[in-house]
Amino acid sequence: MLMENERPAPDIKCGWTSADKYGAALSWIACDSGLGEKAQVEFCYAVQEFAKEIGFPKGKEPVVVSLLKGLYKSDIAEAEGQIAYKEDEEEGGGEWTNGKQKVMIQGMAWFNWLEEDDDSSEEESDEE
């Protein structure tokens, strides 16, 4: 979907994640279909492949970070799924050579924020 619809000019506001576009279907796959975190990790890899295909452009913010944030805000790839993607070193037999290292560099601040936010959420639920 990204390659077909977003390649010429990626929508960094991620309008494609809205419920009336692809968001409802993607959210169902990622959260309600039973695939859960595995699907969320795969969506992150799809963003990685797309960013690699378009050359990892940067603007005000790297496109790959904008896309990951869009997945997060639309409940398509939650914090746990994106953190699992970050920590996955085995998926696809060496995805680090296929652009993941660039994602990690460009998205370092984003992944740090996700991990801090995830830790805060866990502490709050422990207190309840």
Protein Blocks (a to p, Z undefined) as FASTA:
>chain_A
ZZmmmmmmccfkommmpmklmmmmmmmmmmmnonmmmmmmmmmmmmmmmmmmnopaadfb
cfklmmmmmmmmnomagfklmmmmmmmmkggnipkmnopmmmmmmmmmmmmmmmmmmmmm
mmmmmmZZ
